[in-house]
Amino acid sequence: MLTLNRLSKAFGEKTLFHQVSLQINEGDRIALIGPNGAGKTTFFSILLGELEPDEGDIQRQKNRTIGYLPQETANIPETTVLELAMEVHPEMATLRRILANDPTHHDALDEADHGAAYARYEEIGGHAIEVKAKKILSGLSFRESDFNRPLHTLSGGWIMRTHLARLLVMEPDLLMLDEPTNHLDLHSVLWFQQYLIHYPGALLFISHDRAFLNRLAHSTVELRGGKLTRYRGNYDDYLRLRAESVEQQKAAYKNQQREIERLTRFVERFRSKATKASQAQSKLKQLEKMDRIEAPEEDQVHFKFQFPQPKRSGQRVIRLENVAHSYGSIQVYRQLDFTAERGQRIVLVGPNGAGKSTLLKLLAGVLPVNSGMRELGHEVQEGYFSQQRIEVLKPERTLVEEALDTRQAITEQHARTILGSFLFKGDDVFKKVKVLSGGEKSRLALIKLLLNPPNLLLMDEPTTHLDMMGIEALINALKQFTGTLIFISHDVHFIRSVAEHVIHVEHGTLRHYHGDYDYYLSKREADQTVNPIASDQQSKAATGQQKPQSMNVDKSLSSKERRRMAAEERKRRSAILKQAQDKVDLAETTVNELEARQQTLTDELEKPETYANGPRIVEINQELTMIAQSLEEAMAHWEGAQQTLETIQQDLQAQESA
């Protein structure tokens, strides 16, 4: 489909990549990764023909279409959301307006036959495209009432979602995405991820969302140090394979350096001796012809700085009681109760528009409660992180001056280390705040918050504009944090690393899950397995749309029919229970097998005769390492299956006693 032959590109003295090649075939799922500033976006621009390479060429198959979603900006045409999503044919918008009797097209109606317009609309697949566009827009969390909104009335993030919807409706042969999840909420990310799994074309994408990379990538291409290296598998596979490659290169480099040193010593020692001169000359030629192995480029180590810790608060940190909040005539919350205690790490999840950001703002005091009570606990100081925090930055200060402007006494070197971990490297720390982009200001505001943290930290999408190193640095900081954390995020890896309590927000109601994100997923799955209609009924009941249905059998039925239905219900429940028990048994068998193999290898390693066979020792240690990783995953899977089984048992008992 697309072949890149020995491409090179430099800007001034900086070489982004040199003579790199890549083949993209039908059905490929390729993640492009690399350090910040390595040239990934430039690489995309060359593939799209927006930039010319300094060397090399690109071969494209004829009649192949390419679609591209940029990272930040996109044009804002004078159309509605649905019209842009359907813009896969130049006539589409005009024909839709004619058929809708749009008054701006009266002249067209006078001259054109309405039936001909309808026929043409059908010919270019208008109705099928409209159905598809609405389905995709809904998946990306647009409401039906949004479909006819003018694009210019939306925020930048929603405009980017509309452009993404258009690309998915188009289905180009190669879909190129640059940080596509930046403008999506968690619900949309999960939908989008699932949609792309079944996407018919090839994918080439840049992302800092580790879970997204692991779910979609079949191969991972790393752009680093001017080279392009392709690894089979997803991001976790890449980490393992690259570590192995670095170790192999390191060993080869050390061996070659020893050989170079040996040959050099021989040449220097014997080149002036007549009897050894010819041998020395031969060794010298051998040195000159040797293909030198480069020293492997080491990954940056994880930063181990210590963030200052906040003052200890009381046990109850914040409480909302009987709170109501509305936006005009739209009631978001009615009689809302919420309590957070010291040290909790809570993530708010739920569909877009459910009220997560509103809840966070109510907790932060950014929004006033219309009625009810908001109460902070003893010695509680709240801090709210959102894009609006950039307004507190001083434009004329440098980055390092802003970082040092905190009640906590830190050194300039410490401040520069922390700035570096959030992508501000080298002389960047001496830039003025006023020249920073919106994303850079957001990162700087995040640093200032972490350098002087409150004991109640409220964060809305804190990982936006961070690369993987920055996200890991933030995770590291929050793991050290001794206060209370409540946050919203669309980054599954970040949620899994930080959250210990999940609150699902929907239709103005809160449902608490007293466990981490995987526990939340298992509970939700168990709820749907036991009664797939129940959650929908509960949602409708919460908004007054439907009353909960009785679980009792209709008494107007005959006794025989009631016995038959009761028997079918027992059979259904038994099947659900057996399915859950089978998963537990299978997971337990896997754990037992791994533990048995681990014990066998350990016993072998303890035998003295094993140490006479060096290669076997290496094999045993490598297999033990792999088993340890597999065992950790298997134990987590077993625990999740066991939790699901217990939940199903409890729910079935509750139904039987009802």
C-alpha positions as CSV (number, residue, x, y, z in Angstrom):
1,M,0.0,0.0,0.0
2,L,2.7,2.4,1.0
3,T,6.5,1.9,0.7
4,L,9.1,4.3,2.2
5,N,12.6,4.0,0.7
6,R,15.6,5.4,2.6
7,L,13.9,8.7,3.8
8,S,16.0,11.4,5.4
9,K,14.9,14.7,7.0
10,A,16.9,17.3,8.9
11,F,16.1,20.8,10.1
12,G,19.4,22.8,10.2
13,E,22.0,20.7,12.1
14,K,19.3,18.5,13.7
15,T,18.7,15.2,11.8
16,L,15.3,13.8,12.6
17,F,15.8,10.6,10.7
18,H,18.4,9.2,8.2
19,Q,17.7,6.7,5.4
20,V,14.8,5.0,7.1
21,S,12.5,2.6,5.3
22,L,9.0,1.2,6.2
23,Q,6.4,-1.0,4.4
24,I,2.7,-0.4,5.3
25,N,0.4,-3.2,4.0
26,E,-3.4,-3.7,4.0
27,G,-4.7,-4.5,7.5
28,D,-1.6,-3.3,9.3
29,R,-2.0,-1.9,12.8
30,I,1.2,0.1,13.4
31,A,1.9,2.3,16.4
32,L,4.6,5.0,15.9
33,I,6.4,5.8,19.1
34,G,9.5,7.7,20.2
35,P,10.8,10.3,22.5
36,N,9.2,13.8,22.4
37,G,10.9,15.8,19.6
38,A,12.1,12.6,17.7
39,G,10.2,13.7,14.6
40,K,7.0,11.6,14.7
41,T,4.6,14.4,13.5
42,T,7.2,15.5,10.9
43,F,7.3,11.9,9.7
44,F,3.5,12.0,9.3
45,S,3.7,15.2,7.3
46,I,6.1,13.6,4.8
47,L,3.8,10.6,4.4
48,L,0.9,13.0,3.7
49,G,3.0,14.9,1.1
50,E,2.9,18.1,3.2
51,L,6.7,18.1,3.6
52,E,9.3,16.9,1.2
53,P,12.1,14.5,2.5
54,D,15.7,15.6,2.0
55,E,16.4,12.1,0.5
56,G,14.5,9.0,-0.4
57,D,11.1,8.5,-1.9
58,I,7.6,7.2,-1.1
59,Q,5.7,4.8,-3.4
60,R,1.9,4.8,-3.1
61,Q,-0.4,2.3,-4.7
62,K,-2.9,3.9,-7.1
63,N,-6.5,4.5,-6.0
64,R,-5.6,4.2,-2.3
65,T,-7.1,6.8,0.1
66,I,-5.4,8.2,3.1
67,G,-7.2,9.9,6.0
68,Y,-5.4,12.0,8.7
69,L,-6.5,13.4,12.1
70,P,-4.0,16.0,13.4
71,Q,-3.1,16.3,17.1
72,E,-4.4,19.7,17.8
73,T,-6.0,21.8,15.1
74,A,-8.6,21.3,12.4
75,N,-10.5,23.6,10.1
76,I,-14.0,24.8,11.1
77,P,-16.3,24.8,8.0
78,E,-19.7,26.5,8.0
79,T,-21.6,23.3,8.5
80,T,-23.4,21.4,11.2
81,V,-21.9,18.4,13.1
82,L,-23.8,15.8,11.0
83,E,-23.0,17.6,7.7
84,L,-19.3,17.5,8.4
85,A,-19.5,13.8,9.6
86,M,-21.2,13.0,6.3
87,E,-18.8,15.0,4.1
88,V,-17.5,12.0,2.2
89,H,-18.8,13.4,-1.1
90,P,-18.7,17.0,-2.3
91,E,-22.5,17.0,-3.2
92,M,-23.7,15.6,0.1
93,A,-24.3,18.7,2.1
94,T,-26.1,20.6,-0.8
95,L,-28.3,17.6,-1.6
96,R,-29.3,17.2,2.1
97,R,-30.3,20.9,2.3
98,I,-32.3,20.7,-0.9
99,L,-34.2,17.6,0.3
100,A,-34.8,19.3,3.7
101,N,-36.3,22.4,1.9
102,D,-33.6,24.6,3.3
103,P,-34.6,28.2,2.6
104,T,-31.1,29.1,1.6
105,H,-31.5,26.8,-1.4
106,H,-34.8,28.1,-2.8
107,D,-33.1,29.0,-6.1
108,A,-31.8,25.5,-6.4
109,L,-35.3,24.2,-5.7
110,D,-36.8,26.3,-8.5
111,E,-34.3,25.0,-11.0
112,A,-33.6,21.5,-10.0
113,D,-36.1,18.7,-9.9
114,H,-36.6,17.5,-6.4
115,G,-36.9,13.9,-7.6
116,A,-33.6,14.1,-9.4
117,A,-32.0,15.4,-6.2
118,Y,-33.4,12.5,-4.3
119,A,-32.1,10.0,-6.9
120,R,-28.7,11.5,-6.8
121,Y,-28.6,11.5,-3.0
122,E,-29.5,7.8,-3.1
123,E,-26.9,7.1,-5.8
124,I,-24.0,8.4,-3.7
125,G,-25.3,6.4,-0.7
126,G,-26.8,9.3,1.2
127,H,-29.2,7.5,3.6
128,A,-26.7,4.7,4.4
129,I,-24.0,7.3,5.1
130,E,-26.4,9.3,7.3
131,V,-27.2,6.2,9.4
132,K,-23.5,5.3,9.7
133,A,-22.6,8.9,10.6
134,K,-25.2,9.1,13.4
135,K,-24.1,5.8,14.8
136,I,-20.4,6.9,14.9
137,L,-21.3,10.4,16.4
138,S,-23.3,8.6,19.1
139,G,-20.3,6.4,19.9
140,L,-18.2,9.5,20.2
141,S,-20.7,10.8,22.9
142,F,-22.6,13.3,20.7
143,R,-26.3,13.6,21.6
144,E,-28.9,13.5,18.9
145,S,-29.6,17.2,19.8
146,D,-26.0,18.0,18.8
147,F,-26.3,16.6,15.2
148,N,-27.7,19.9,13.8
149,R,-25.6,22.3,15.8
150,P,-23.3,24.6,13.8
151,L,-19.7,23.5,14.1
152,H,-18.5,27.0,15.2
153,T,-20.6,26.7,18.4
154,L,-18.6,23.8,19.7
155,S,-15.3,23.7,21.7
156,G,-12.1,22.7,20.0
157,G,-12.2,19.2,21.5
158,W,-15.7,18.5,20.1
159,I,-14.7,19.9,16.7
160,M,-11.8,17.4,16.7
161,R,-14.3,14.6,17.5
162,T,-16.5,15.7,14.6
163,H,-13.5,15.5,12.2
164,L,-12.7,12.0,13.7
165,A,-16.3,10.9,13.0
166,R,-15.9,12.1,9.4
167,L,-12.8,10.0,8.9
168,L,-14.5,6.9,10.4
169,V,-17.5,7.4,8.0
170,M,-15.1,7.8,5.0
171,E,-13.1,4.6,5.9
172,P,-9.9,5.5,4.1
173,D,-7.6,2.6,3.1
174,L,-4.9,4.0,5.5
175,L,-6.1,5.9,8.6
176,M,-3.4,8.1,10.2
177,L,-4.1,9.3,13.7
178,D,-1.9,11.7,15.8
179,E,-2.9,11.4,19.5
180,P,-6.6,10.6,18.7
181,T,-7.6,10.1,22.3
182,N,-6.6,13.5,23.6
183,H,-10.0,15.0,23.0
184,L,-12.1,12.0,24.1
185,D,-13.5,11.0,27.5
186,L,-13.1,7.5,28.9
187,H,-16.5,6.3,27.6
188,S,-15.6,7.5,24.0
189,V,-12.1,6.1,24.2
190,L,-13.4,2.6,25.0
191,W,-15.9,2.8,22.2
192,F,-13.4,4.2,19.7
193,Q,-10.9,1.5,20.7
194,Q,-13.4,-1.3,20.1
195,Y,-14.5,0.3,16.7
196,L,-10.9,0.4,15.5
197,I,-10.4,-3.3,16.3
198,H,-12.8,-4.0,13.4
199,Y,-11.7,-1.2,11.2
200,P,-11.4,-2.6,7.6
201,G,-8.4,-0.4,6.6
202,A,-4.8,-0.1,7.8
203,L,-3.9,2.0,10.9
204,L,-0.8,4.1,11.6
205,F,-1.1,6.0,14.8
206,I,0.8,8.0,17.4
207,S,-0.4,7.8,21.0
208,H,0.8,8.2,24.6
209,D,-2.1,6.1,25.9
210,R,-0.4,2.9,26.9
211,A,-3.7,0.9,27.2
212,F,-4.8,2.1,23.7
213,L,-1.4,1.1,22.2
214,N,-1.6,-2.4,23.8
215,R,-5.1,-3.0,22.6
216,L,-4.6,-2.0,19.0
217,A,-1.0,-2.3,17.8
218,H,0.1,-5.4,15.9
219,S,3.5,-3.9,15.4
220,T,5.3,-1.0,17.0
221,V,7.7,1.2,15.1
222,E,10.1,3.3,17.2
223,L,11.7,6.5,15.9
224,R,14.7,7.2,18.0
225,G,18.1,8.6,17.3
226,G,17.4,9.1,13.6
227,K,16.6,5.4,13.1
228,L,13.3,3.6,12.5
229,T,13.0,0.1,14.1
230,R,10.0,-2.1,13.8
231,Y,9.0,-4.6,16.6
232,R,6.4,-7.2,16.3
233,G,3.5,-6.8,18.8
234,N,2.0,-4.1,21.0
235,Y,3.7,-1.6,23.4
236,D,4.4,-4.1,26.1
237,D,5.9,-6.5,23.6
238,Y,8.0,-3.6,22.3
239,L,9.3,-2.9,25.8
240,R,10.3,-6.5,26.3
241,L,11.9,-6.9,22.8
242,R,13.7,-3.6,22.9
243,A,15.2,-4.4,26.3
244,E,16.4,-7.7,24.9
245,S,17.8,-5.9,21.9
246,V,19.6,-3.3,24.0
247,E,21.2,-6.1,26.1
248,Q,22.3,-7.9,23.0
249,Q,23.7,-4.8,21.5
250,K,25.4,-3.9,24.8
251,A,27.1,-7.3,25.0
252,A,28.2,-7.1,21.3
253,Y,29.5,-3.5,21.8
254,K,31.5,-4.6,24.8
255,N,33.0,-7.6,23.0
256,Q,33.9,-5.5,20.0
257,Q,35.5,-2.8,22.2
258,R,37.6,-5.5,23.9
259,E,38.7,-6.8,20.5
260,I,39.5,-3.2,19.3
261,E,41.5,-2.6,22.4
262,R,43.4,-5.9,21.9
263,L,44.2,-5.2,18.3
264,T,45.2,-1.6,19.0
265,R,47.6,-2.7,21.8
266,F,49.2,-5.2,19.4
267,V,49.6,-2.6,16.6
268,E,51.1,0.0,19.0
269,R,53.4,-2.6,20.5
270,F,54.8,-4.3,17.4
271,R,54.4,-1.9,14.5
272,S,58.0,-0.7,14.9
273,K,59.5,-4.2,15.2
274,A,60.7,-5.6,11.9
275,T,59.8,-9.2,12.8
276,K,56.2,-8.2,13.7
277,A,55.6,-5.3,11.3
278,S,53.6,-7.3,8.8
279,Q,51.4,-8.7,11.5
280,A,50.9,-5.3,13.0
281,Q,49.9,-3.9,9.6
282,S,47.5,-6.8,9.1
283,K,45.9,-6.0,12.5
284,L,45.7,-2.3,11.5
285,K,43.8,-3.2,8.3
286,Q,41.5,-5.4,10.3
287,L,40.7,-2.4,12.6
288,E,40.1,-0.1,9.6
289,K,37.7,-2.6,7.9
290,M,35.8,-3.4,11.1
291,D,32.1,-2.4,11.1
292,R,31.8,-0.5,14.4
293,I,28.9,-1.3,16.6
294,E,27.4,1.7,18.2
295,A,26.9,1.9,22.0
296,P,23.2,1.3,22.7
297,E,21.1,4.4,23.6
298,E,19.9,3.9,27.1
299,D,16.3,4.7,28.0
300,Q,15.8,7.6,30.4
301,V,15.6,6.3,33.9
302,H,12.4,7.0,35.8
303,F,12.7,10.2,37.9
304,K,12.9,9.5,41.6
305,F,12.4,13.0,42.9
306,Q,10.4,13.6,46.0
307,F,7.5,16.0,45.9
308,P,6.7,17.9,49.1
309,Q,3.7,16.5,51.0
310,P,0.7,18.4,52.3
311,K,-0.4,19.0,55.9
312,R,-2.5,16.1,57.3
313,S,-6.2,16.7,57.2
314,G,-9.1,15.3,59.3
315,Q,-10.5,11.9,58.6
316,R,-13.6,13.3,56.8
317,V,-12.2,15.5,54.0
318,I,-15.3,16.8,52.1
319,R,-19.0,16.2,52.2
320,L,-21.9,17.2,50.0
321,E,-25.3,16.7,51.5
322,N,-28.7,17.0,49.7
323,V,-27.0,19.1,46.9
324,A,-28.8,20.2,43.8
325,H,-27.3,21.8,40.8
326,S,-28.8,22.9,37.5
327,Y,-27.7,24.6,34.3
328,G,-30.7,26.7,33.4
329,S,-33.6,24.3,33.0
330,I,-31.3,21.2,32.9
331,Q,-31.2,19.5,36.3
332,V,-27.8,17.7,36.7
333,Y,-28.1,16.7,40.4
334,R,-31.0,16.4,42.8
335,Q,-30.5,15.4,46.5
336,L,-26.9,14.4,45.9
337,D,-24.9,13.0,48.8
338,F,-21.1,12.5,48.6
339,T,-18.3,11.9,51.2
340,A,-14.6,11.5,50.7
341,E,-12.2,10.5,53.5
342,R,-8.5,11.1,54.1
343,G,-6.2,9.2,51.7
344,Q,-8.8,8.0,49.3
345,R,-7.9,7.9,45.6
346,I,-11.2,8.2,43.7
347,V,-11.8,8.2,39.9
348,L,-15.1,9.4,38.5
349,V,-16.2,7.4,35.4
350,G,-19.3,7.4,33.3
351,P,-20.6,8.5,29.9
352,N,-20.0,12.0,28.5
353,G,-22.5,14.5,29.9
354,A,-23.2,12.4,33.0
355,G,-22.0,15.2,35.3
356,K,-18.5,14.1,36.2
357,S,-16.9,17.5,35.6
358,T,-19.8,19.2,37.3
359,L,-19.3,17.0,40.4
360,L,-15.6,17.8,40.5
361,K,-16.3,21.6,40.2
362,L,-18.9,21.3,43.0
363,L,-16.3,19.6,45.2
364,A,-13.7,22.3,44.3
365,G,-16.1,25.1,45.1
366,V,-15.8,26.4,41.5
367,L,-19.5,25.9,41.0
368,P,-21.9,27.0,43.8
369,V,-24.4,24.5,45.1
370,N,-28.0,25.7,44.2
371,S,-29.2,24.0,47.4
372,G,-27.9,21.7,50.0
373,M,-24.5,21.8,51.8
374,R,-20.8,21.6,50.9
375,E,-18.6,21.1,53.9
376,L,-14.8,20.8,54.1
377,G,-13.2,18.8,56.9
378,H,-10.7,19.8,59.5
379,E,-7.5,21.5,58.1
380,V,-8.6,20.7,54.5
381,Q,-7.2,22.8,51.7
382,E,-8.5,21.9,48.2
383,G,-6.7,22.4,44.9
384,Y,-8.4,22.1,41.6
385,F,-6.5,21.3,38.4
386,S,-8.1,22.2,35.1
387,Q,-7.1,24.2,32.0
388,Q,-8.2,27.4,33.8
389,R,-5.3,27.1,36.2
390,I,-3.0,28.5,33.5
391,E,-4.5,31.9,34.2
392,V,-2.6,32.1,37.5
393,L,0.8,31.9,35.7
394,K,2.8,35.1,35.3
395,P,3.6,35.8,31.6
396,E,6.9,37.6,32.1
397,R,8.4,34.9,34.3
398,T,10.6,32.1,33.0
399,L,9.5,28.5,33.6
400,V,12.1,27.9,36.3
401,E,11.1,31.1,38.1
402,E,7.4,29.9,38.1
403,A,8.5,26.5,39.4
404,L,10.5,28.1,42.2
405,D,7.6,30.4,43.2
406,T,6.2,28.1,45.9
407,R,5.9,28.1,49.7
408,Q,8.1,24.9,49.7
409,A,11.8,25.7,49.5
410,I,13.4,23.8,46.6
411,T,16.7,24.3,44.8
412,E,16.9,25.4,41.1
413,Q,18.4,22.1,40.2
414,H,15.5,20.2,41.8
415,A,13.1,22.5,40.0
416,R,14.8,21.9,36.6
417,T,14.8,18.1,37.2
418,I,11.0,18.2,37.8
419,L,10.5,20.5,34.7
420,G,12.6,18.0,32.7
421,S,10.4,15.1,33.7
422,F,7.4,17.0,32.3
423,L,9.1,17.6,28.9
424,F,10.8,21.0,29.6
425,K,14.4,20.1,28.7
426,G,17.7,22.1,28.6
427,D,17.3,25.8,27.9
428,D,13.5,25.4,27.6
429,V,13.4,26.2,31.3
430,F,14.5,29.8,30.6
431,K,11.6,30.5,28.1
432,K,9.1,33.1,29.1
433,V,5.7,31.8,30.1
434,K,4.0,34.1,27.6
435,V,5.6,32.2,24.6
436,L,4.3,28.8,25.8
437,S,1.5,26.9,24.0
438,G,-1.7,26.1,25.8
439,G,-0.5,22.5,26.4
440,E,2.8,23.7,27.8
441,K,1.1,26.2,30.2
442,S,-1.1,23.3,31.3
443,R,1.9,21.2,32.1
444,L,3.6,24.1,34.0
445,A,0.4,24.6,36.1
446,L,0.4,20.9,36.9
447,I,4.1,21.1,38.1
448,K,3.3,24.1,40.3
449,L,0.3,22.3,41.9
450,L,2.5,19.2,42.6
451,L,5.3,21.4,44.1
452,N,2.8,22.9,46.6
453,P,0.1,20.3,46.8
454,P,-3.1,20.8,48.8
455,N,-4.3,17.9,50.9
456,L,-7.4,17.5,48.7
457,L,-6.4,17.3,45.0
458,L,-9.1,17.5,42.4
459,M,-7.9,16.9,38.8
460,D,-9.7,17.0,35.5
461,E,-7.8,15.1,32.7
462,P,-4.3,15.7,34.1
463,T,-2.5,13.5,31.6
464,T,-3.5,15.6,28.5
465,H,-0.4,17.1,26.8
466,L,1.9,14.6,28.6
467,D,4.0,12.0,26.8
468,M,4.7,8.6,28.4
469,M,7.6,9.8,30.5
470,G,5.5,12.7,31.8
471,I,2.6,10.4,32.6
472,E,4.9,8.0,34.5
473,A,6.4,11.0,36.4
474,L,2.8,12.1,37.3
475,I,1.9,8.6,38.4
476,N,5.1,8.4,40.5
477,A,4.2,11.8,42.1
478,L,0.6,10.8,42.9
479,K,1.7,7.5,44.4
480,Q,3.9,9.5,46.9
481,F,1.0,11.9,47.6
482,T,-0.4,11.4,51.1
483,G,-3.5,13.5,50.7
484,T,-6.9,12.8,49.1
485,L,-7.2,12.5,45.3
486,I,-10.4,12.7,43.2
487,F,-9.9,12.8,39.4
488,I,-11.3,12.3,36.0
489,S,-9.2,10.7,33.2
490,H,-9.6,8.9,29.9
491,D,-6.2,7.2,30.2
492,V,-6.9,3.6,31.3
493,H,-3.2,3.0,32.3
494,F,-3.2,6.1,34.5
495,I,-6.5,5.1,36.1
496,R,-5.3,1.6,36.8
497,S,-2.0,2.9,38.3
498,V,-3.6,5.5,40.6
499,A,-7.3,4.8,41.4
500,E,-8.3,2.7,44.4
501,H,-12.0,3.6,44.4
502,V,-14.3,4.1,41.4
503,I,-17.5,6.1,41.3
504,H,-19.8,5.6,38.3
505,V,-21.7,8.8,37.5
506,E,-24.8,8.6,35.4
507,H,-28.2,10.3,35.3
508,G,-27.4,12.4,38.4
509,T,-26.7,9.3,40.5
510,L,-23.5,8.0,42.0
511,R,-22.6,4.3,42.3
512,H,-19.6,3.4,44.5
513,Y,-17.2,0.5,43.7
514,H,-14.9,-0.1,46.7
515,G,-12.0,-1.3,44.6
516,D,-9.7,-0.5,41.7
517,Y,-10.6,-0.1,38.1
518,D,-10.4,-3.8,37.3
519,Y,-12.7,-4.5,40.2
520,Y,-15.1,-2.0,38.8
521,L,-15.0,-3.7,35.4
522,S,-15.6,-7.1,36.9
523,K,-18.5,-5.9,39.0
524,R,-20.1,-4.2,36.0
525,E,-19.7,-7.3,33.9
526,A,-21.1,-9.4,36.6
527,D,-24.1,-7.1,36.9
528,Q,-24.8,-7.4,33.2
529,T,-24.3,-11.2,33.2
530,V,-26.8,-11.7,36.0
531,N,-29.4,-9.3,34.7
532,P,-28.5,-7.4,31.5
533,I,-31.7,-5.4,31.7
534,A,-31.4,-4.4,35.3
535,S,-28.8,-1.6,34.8
536,D,-30.9,0.0,32.1
537,Q,-34.0,-0.2,34.3
538,Q,-32.1,1.3,37.2
539,S,-30.9,4.2,35.0
540,K,-34.5,4.9,33.7
541,A,-35.8,4.7,37.3
542,A,-33.2,7.2,38.4
543,T,-34.5,9.7,35.9
544,G,-38.2,8.9,36.4
545,Q,-38.6,7.2,33.1
546,Q,-39.5,3.8,34.3
547,K,-40.4,2.1,37.6
548,P,-38.4,-1.0,38.7
549,Q,-40.1,-4.1,37.5
550,S,-41.2,-6.8,39.9
551,M,-39.2,-10.1,39.8
552,N,-42.4,-12.1,40.7
553,V,-44.1,-14.2,38.1
554,D,-47.4,-13.0,36.8
555,K,-50.0,-14.5,39.0
556,S,-52.6,-14.7,36.1
557,L,-50.6,-17.5,34.6
558,S,-51.5,-21.2,35.2
559,S,-49.7,-23.1,37.9
560,K,-48.1,-25.3,35.2
561,E,-46.9,-22.3,33.2
562,R,-45.5,-20.7,36.4
563,R,-43.6,-24.0,37.3
564,R,-42.2,-24.1,33.8
565,M,-41.0,-20.5,33.9
566,A,-39.6,-21.1,37.4
567,A,-37.7,-24.1,36.2
568,E,-36.3,-22.2,33.2
569,E,-35.2,-19.4,35.6
570,R,-33.4,-21.9,37.8
571,K,-31.8,-23.4,34.7
572,R,-30.7,-19.9,33.6
573,R,-29.2,-19.1,37.0
574,S,-27.5,-22.4,37.2
575,A,-25.9,-21.8,33.8
576,I,-24.6,-18.4,34.8
577,L,-23.2,-19.8,38.0
578,K,-21.5,-22.7,36.2
579,Q,-20.0,-20.4,33.6
580,A,-18.5,-18.2,36.4
581,Q,-17.3,-21.3,38.3
582,D,-15.6,-22.7,35.2
583,K,-13.7,-19.4,34.7
584,V,-12.5,-19.7,38.3
585,D,-11.5,-23.3,37.9
586,L,-9.6,-22.6,34.6
587,A,-7.8,-19.7,36.2
588,E,-6.9,-21.8,39.3
589,T,-5.6,-24.6,37.1
590,T,-3.3,-22.1,35.2
591,V,-2.0,-20.8,38.5
592,N,-1.3,-24.3,39.8
593,E,0.5,-25.3,36.6
594,L,2.7,-22.2,36.7
595,E,3.5,-22.7,40.3
596,A,4.4,-26.4,39.7
597,R,6.7,-25.4,36.8
598,Q,8.3,-22.7,38.9
599,Q,9.0,-25.2,41.7
600,T,10.5,-27.7,39.2
601,L,12.9,-25.1,37.9
602,T,13.8,-23.9,41.4
603,D,14.7,-27.4,42.4
604,E,16.8,-27.9,39.3
605,L,18.6,-24.6,40.0
606,E,19.5,-25.7,43.6
607,K,21.3,-28.9,42.3
608,P,25.1,-28.5,42.2
609,E,25.4,-30.3,38.9
610,T,23.3,-27.7,37.2
611,Y,26.1,-25.1,37.6
612,A,28.4,-27.2,35.4
613,N,26.1,-26.2,32.4
614,G,26.3,-22.4,32.0
615,P,23.8,-22.1,29.1
616,R,21.2,-24.2,31.1
617,I,21.5,-21.7,34.1
618,V,20.7,-18.9,31.7
619,E,17.7,-20.8,30.3
620,I,16.4,-21.5,33.7
621,N,16.7,-17.9,34.9
622,Q,15.0,-16.6,31.8
623,E,12.1,-19.0,32.1
624,L,11.7,-18.3,35.8
625,T,11.5,-14.6,35.0
626,M,8.8,-15.2,32.4
627,I,6.9,-17.5,34.8
628,A,7.0,-14.9,37.5
629,Q,5.4,-12.4,35.2
630,S,2.8,-14.9,33.9
631,L,2.0,-16.0,37.5
632,E,1.3,-12.4,38.5
633,E,-1.1,-11.9,35.6
634,A,-2.7,-15.3,36.3
635,M,-3.2,-14.5,40.0
636,A,-4.9,-11.2,39.1
637,H,-7.1,-13.0,36.6
638,W,-8.0,-15.7,39.2
639,E,-8.8,-13.0,41.8
640,G,-11.0,-11.2,39.3
641,A,-12.9,-14.4,38.4
642,Q,-13.3,-15.2,42.0
643,Q,-14.7,-11.8,42.8
644,T,-17.1,-12.1,39.8
645,L,-18.3,-15.5,41.1
646,E,-18.9,-14.2,44.6
647,T,-20.9,-11.3,43.2
648,I,-23.0,-13.5,41.1
649,Q,-23.7,-15.8,44.0
650,Q,-24.8,-12.9,46.2
651,D,-27.0,-11.5,43.5
652,L,-28.7,-14.8,42.8
653,Q,-29.3,-15.3,46.5
654,A,-30.8,-11.9,46.7
655,Q,-33.1,-12.7,43.7
656,E,-34.2,-16.0,45.2
657,S,-35.1,-14.4,48.6
658,A,-36.9,-11.5,46.9
